[in-house]
Amino acid sequence: MRLSVSVFTLAIGAGVIPQAFAWGAVGHEVVATIAEMHLHPSVMPKLCVILDKPSDCFLAPVATWADTIRRVAKYRWTAPLHYIGAVGDYPSSVCAFPGTKGWEGRTHINVLNSIRNTTNVLQEYEQLRKAGAEDVEGYVQDALKFLIHFMGDMHMPLHLTGRNRGGNSDKVCFDGRSTNLHSLWDGLLIAQRLRTLPSNYTEPLPISEVEYYLRDTIYDPYIRRLVWEGLLGKWEDEIDSWLDCPSPESFREEPTSAWQRILSRMKGTSSSGDGGLGVDDANLCPYNWAKPIHQLNCEIVFPKALDELRYNQISPVDPEHQGHVCDESHIDEYDASFALQARKCNYFELDTPEYSGVIKDEWIIEKLLTQGGVRLAAVLNWVFADVEDGVQPRFVRL
């Protein structure tokens, strides 16, 4: 039995549109690794079949696939699936999600719809697998790799705003060197964390479920700290709330006329509880998960001083890299290129107690990455986990 390609094609087909990538390689791989630790035991073997990895199977190595294929002709159309922006959204002065005129770009071609659409593809595959299908079509593998990546993208605040290409055009200083706001959040803040980790996290944790999924990478100590001080510490009592979705009634506030519903969805101004995107339900709600992440753009990501005249300098746009663009480099590559830049910087300095200090002290980056992993695990469990005593497992605690 073979799966129809129609669902995937109709769901996320698009033309060639500018490229977009979020979080650096480390960020995406951290999200995937945390997700693996919280999968139901019945799930990972099924994912390995889809990935065609009978041995040495991990999610982290495919977490950046959606970035690395960006220059391959057959995948150029996927660029706008990595981000979303509301019309009129301009943090920190205007925080709109969506705007009064809906969403930027083509209808339903964005990261939130992409999470829903790739999940739908995997659900269809799992239903047919249970019915006896044995083939794994290439687009099913693509859907899984995209979902792993898109869940990370959604937890990067700058991929939820269209302001200046998600901050790519906002020049700033960090540690006296010139960069842009997107690159800062994409990798430089994480690189700073890795350099300042307590040394005790180089030793294994007494938790086999954690250590099994660590692969002797530069970020292993970072994940240990997220688990020990975050998941088993400061966030332990709020993890369940990270998976909350609005009640089904909130998704029924649509116009009664079918024609009105069509128009509102085309304009992105639906009164439904998911911003008119049609992506949320009681189990998977990317829009409602993304709302507080987008709010960070107004609360911390875009400082008000950035818009003062002396700092309001927008970098030119490379015609080959319009739209949201993120560096897919590894942390050591971030550090090497950053160190080569001159110390003199005339832009707004963000390596300060008021900015990077607050982000560090409040564990903002760490919480975003961990939430991404927990939610990715929940979605994969929802689709693939074997039912136990009539209950579909969503989250497996360490």
N, C-alpha and C positions, 0 to 999 in steps of 0.2 A: 504494500500500500504506500502511496506517495502523497505527500502534502501538497496542497495547492499553493502556488506562489502569490495568489491574488490578494490574500490578507496583508502580506508584508508589502507588496507593491502598492496597493491602494492606500495603505496606512501611512507610509512614510516616503513615498516617491516624491521627488522634487527635481528641479533643474540645477544646473551648476550655479552655486551661490558662494560668496566669499567664505574663507576658511575660519574655523573657530575651534579652540582647544582650551581646556581648563585644568587647573592643578598641574603641577609638574609630575614626572614619573613617580616620584616618591609619594606624593599625595594620593594618587590613584592606587598605587600598590598597597599603601597603608589601609585604605578603605576596603580593598578586596581581601586583604589578609584578616582584618577584623571580622569581615563577613564570614569567611571560612570557619572561624572559631565558633560561630553561633548557628551553623547549619545543623539541621536534624541529620542523624546518621544515615538516613535513607536517601538524602539529597545528593551528596557529593558524588557517589558512583554514577548517578544519572547525568550529572554535569560533565563528568569525565568522558562518558560515551559521546555526548554532544561535541565536546572539544576534541574528540579522537585522541585522547591521552590515556591509554590503558595503564600506564605507570608514570611515576613522577608527575602527578597531576595536581596543579595548584591554580588558583584563580589570578593571583598577582601577576604572573608573566603575561597574561592577555589583557590586563587592565588598561594598558596604554595603546592597545592595537588600534582603537578608533582614531588616535592621533597619528600613529605612524603611517596609516594608509591614506593620509590626507592628500598626497600628491598623486595617488593612483587614479587614473582617469575614471574608472568605473565607480569610484567612491567619492568623487568630488561633490556630488549632489548632497552628500550627508553633512556638509559644513554647517548649515543653519540648524541642524538638529542638536547642536551642542549648547545652545543658549536661548534666552528669551528676553524680550524687552518690551515694556509698556510704552505706548505713545504718550509723550509728555513727561516721562519719568526722568528726573534730573536731580539725583541726590547731591548734596544733602538738602537743597532748597525745596525740591519737589519729590515726594515719595509716592509713586503711583504703581499699583500692582493689582489689576490692570489700570490703565488710564481711562479717562472719560471717553476717549475714542478707541478704546480697545488695545490691541497688541500690534507691535511693529511686525513687518514682514508678511509672508504668506500665511494664510489661515492654517492653524494647527501644525505648522512646520517649525517646531521648537523643541527644547529639551524636555519639557513636561509632557507634551504629547508623545515624544519619542519613548519615554519611560513606559507610558501606557501601551503604546503600539508594540514595542518589543516584548512586553509582558504578555500581550494578547497572542503573539506568535508562539511564544513558549507554551502558553496554555493550550493552544490548538495542537501543538506537537505532542504534549503530554497526554491529551485526550486520545489522540490517534495511537500513541504508543500503547496505552492501556487496552486499546481495541485490537492490538496485534501488529501495528506498523513497526517495521524494523529499520527502514531507511532514515538516515539523518541528512536532510537536504542542507546544502551549503548555507542557505539563507537562515536556517535555524541556528547554526553555529554563529553566524554573523549577529543574529538577534541577541544571543546570550552575551557575546563580547561587547556589543553596543550597550546592553542594559548595565553590565558591570561598570562600564565607563560613564554612562549618562548619570547613574546614581551619584557618582563622584562629582560630575559636573554640576549637578543641582545643588550640591552643598558648598560650592564656591560662589560667594555672594556676587562677584563681578560678572558672573554668567547669568545673572538675573536682572541685569540692567543694560540698556543700550547706550547709556551716557558715554560719549567719547570712546566708542568701540569697547565697552566694558573696562574702561580705565586705561586701555592701551595708549591712548593719546594724551594722558595726563602725566606729564613729566614731573618727577619728584626726586628728592635726594634720600639716600639711605646709607648711613655710616659715611657721609661725606661724598658719596659717589652718585652719579646720575643713573636713574632707571625710570621705569614707569610704574604706575599704580598696580597694573595687572601683573607685571613680573614680580613685584614685591609680594603680592599675595599668592602668586602661583608657585613661588619657590624660595624666595629670599628669606621670608619669615620662618619657613620650615628649616632651611639650612641653618639659620641662627639657632633654632631649637636643638638641632643635632649637635652643634658645637658646644652647647652649654648643658648637656644632659648630666645628671648625677652619675658618677662612675659605677655605682652599684648595679645599674641596670645592664651592664655588660654581662652579668651573671644570669643564668637561667632562672625563671620563676618556678616555684614548686607546683606548677599547673601543667600537666602533660598536654591538655587540649590547646594550650597557648604555644608551647614550645614545638609541638609537632608541625605547626604551620609557619614557623620562622625558618628562613632559608639562608642564614648567615649573611645577611645584607647589612648595609650601613645603617638602616633604620630599625633593625631588630630591637635595640635598647629603647628606642622611642615608643615602639608598640608595647613593649613590656611596661613602660611607665603609663601609657594610656589605659592599659588593662588594670594595673595594680592600684594606681591612684585615682583613675577615672571610673572605669566600669565597676570595679570592686570597692570604690571609695566614694568620691564626692557625687557621682551620678547614679549610684546604685538604686536609689529609691525613685528616680525619675525616668529610668529607661523605658518602662512600660508606656509612659505617656508619649514617648517619641513615636510610637506606632499608632497613636490615636488618630482616627479619622472621624469627620462629622457624621452625625446620624443620617440614615438614608433620607429622612424627610427634607434635609437641607438641599438635596439635589433635585427636588421636585418643584422648585419655584420658577418654572419655565412659563413663558407665555402659553396660553391655552391654544391659540391658533398654530397649526403646523407651519404655516407660512411665516408667522412671527418668530417661531423658534428657529427656522432656517436663517432668516435675516439677522437675528441677534447673534447666532453663532458665526455667521459670515463676518459680522462687524466686530466680533469679540466682545460684545457688550451684554451678553446674557446675564440674567439676574440669578442664575444658578450659583451654588456655593463654591464653584471652582473657577470663577472668573470667565465663564463662558467657553472654557476649553473642552469640556466634556471628558475630563481625565480622572476625576475622583469618584470613588465609591467607598463603601464601608470598610474595605480591606486595603486598598491602595489609593492614596490621595496625594500625589506629588504636588498639586497646587497648594493644598493646605500645609504640607510639610515645608514648601518653599517660601511661604509668606513671611515667617519670622526671619528666615535667612536673608531674604531681600531687604527686610527692615534694617539689617546691619549696615547696609550701604548708607543709610541716612544717619545711623547712630554712631558709627565709628569708621567705616571704610573710607568715605569721602569727607575729610575734615573741612569745616567751613572756611578755614584760612586758605584752602587750596583755590578758592574762587576769588580771593582778593587780587587786585589788579597786578601787583608785583609778582604773584605766583601763577597767574592764569595764563600759562604758556602752553599751547597745544602743539605737540610734535607733528611734523608732516606725515601724511599717510603714504606708505609704500603701496603703489597700485597693485602689487601682487599679493598684498597682505591686508586687504581691507576687511572690515568686520572684526569680530572678536578673534584675536590670535594669541595663543599661548605657547611658550617654549616647552618642548617636551623633554628637555635635557635632564640628566640626572644631577643630583645635588653637587657632586664634585665639579661638574661642568659649569654649574651656576657660579660656584665660588671662583673658579679659574677665570672666567670671563669678567666677573665682577671686579676681581682684584686688579685687572689690567687697566681699569678706568682711572682717570685722574682723580685726585682727592678733591679738587676744587669743584664745587657744584653750586649753581646759582638758583636752584629750584627749592621748593619747600622741603625741609628736612623732617623725615618721619621716624628716624631712629631716636626717639625721645621718650621720656617717661610718660608723657601725655598721650602718645600714640602707640608705638610698639610696646611700651611698658605696660599699658592697659591691656593690650591684646595678649601679652604673655601672662600677666597676673590673673586675668579672668579666663585663661585657657580657651580663648575663642576659637583659634585654629584647631586645637586638640578636640574640642567638642564637635565641631563641624565634621572633622574626619571620622570621628567615632560614630556620630549619628548616621553618616553615610554608610558605614559598615553594618551597623545594626539594622538599618532599613533595607539594605540590599539583602541581608540574610533573611529578613522577614518576608520579602517578596519571593525569594527563591524557595523558601519553606512553604509558602502559601501555594505556589505552583506545583512543587515537586514532592513535598513530604508525604510519606504514607500516613493515612489516617489511623489514629490510635484511639480505640474506644469511642469512635464517632466524633473525635476532635481532630481538627487540622492544626498541627503544631505551627506556630509562627516564629517563636523566638526561643532559642535554647540557651539558658544561662550557663556560665562557666562554673 
